[in-house]
């Protein structure tokens, strides 16, 4: 039986339907004021009030340069501020760990050396 099928089924198709889906399922509808970054038309525009104004909004949209991003990179000043904030967080973390270590040493010192004198 090795290498031979254990069962064979034969089907006879009489009818088949393809792409029997409503187009409305694939239609996106955005609220007015939504910014659209259209990479096919290479434009940026805002969804207008009323669908009848959409063509005018698209034609008046800002044309993107090749590779242009809508999100501007942070300025050098903003990067310095963010770097400064992360450095402050690290300094505070190291300070807290150091203080915890000192408190632990004092606790051990007190139990070991001061506790042995009294007893």
N, C-alpha and C positions, 0 to 999 in steps of 0.2 A: 504493500500500500504506500510505501515511501515514494514521494514525487508525483503521486497521482491525486487528483481532486477527490475529496470525499463526497461532494454533492455538486450537482449541476442544475442551475435554474435557467429557464428561457422565458423572456418577457417579450410580448408583442405590444408596442406602443401604438395606440390608435389616434391620440390627440395630445398635443403639447402646446403650452402657452408660455411665451417669453416676454419679459418687460411689461407685464400686466400690472404696472404700478402707477398710481396717480402722480402727475408732475408736481402737484401742490406739496407733496411730501418733501421735495427737494428745493422748494422756494423759501428763501430766507427773507424774513421781514424784520427790519431794525427800526427802533423808535426814532422819531425825528431828533436831530442833533447828534446822532452817532457818527463818529469819525470813521471813515472807511479808507483803508490803505489798499487800493486796488493794484495788485502787482501785474495783472494782465494789461490794463490800460496805462499802467505806470503813473497813476494819479492818486492824489489824496483829496477827498471831498467829504462833506457832511450831508447826511440824509436830511432832505428838506421836509417841510410840512406839505403833505399831499404828494402822491405818486406822480401826478402830472408835472411836477417841478423837478423830477429826478434827472431827466436828460440835461436840463439847464445846469443843475448842480454839478453833474459829471463834467460837462464841457467847460465849466468855469473852475474846475478843481486845479490844484497846484500840481504841476508836472514834477515827478521825482527824477533826480539824476540817477544814473546807474549806480547801484550799491548804496544809495542814500537810505538812512534810517530815520524813522519818525521820532524815535527816542534819542534825544541829544545826549552825548556822553557827559558825565559830570565834569564841571570845570576843575582846574587845578586847585582852586581854593576849597571847593567842596570835597575833593579827594583828601586834602590836607586835614580838613575838619574831621572827616570820617576816620582817617588814620589816627588822628589825635584822640578821638573817642575810644577807638579800640585799644590804643596804648594805655589810656587811663583805666580801662576795664582790667587789662592785664596787671597794671601796677596795684590796683585795689585787690585783685585776687592774690597776688604774691604777698602783699601786706597782711591780708587776713590769714593766709596760711602761716606766715611767720609769727603772727601774734598767737595763733592756736598752738604752734610749736613751743613758744615761750611759756604759755600757760601750762602746757603739758609737762615741760621740764620743771617748772616751779612746783607742780603738784607731786611729781615723782621725788624731787629733792625734799619736799616737806615730809612726805611719808617715810622716806628712807633715813634721812639724817636727823630730822627733828623728832620723829617718832621713836627712834632707837634711844635717844637721850632720856626720854621720860620713863622708859620701862625697864 
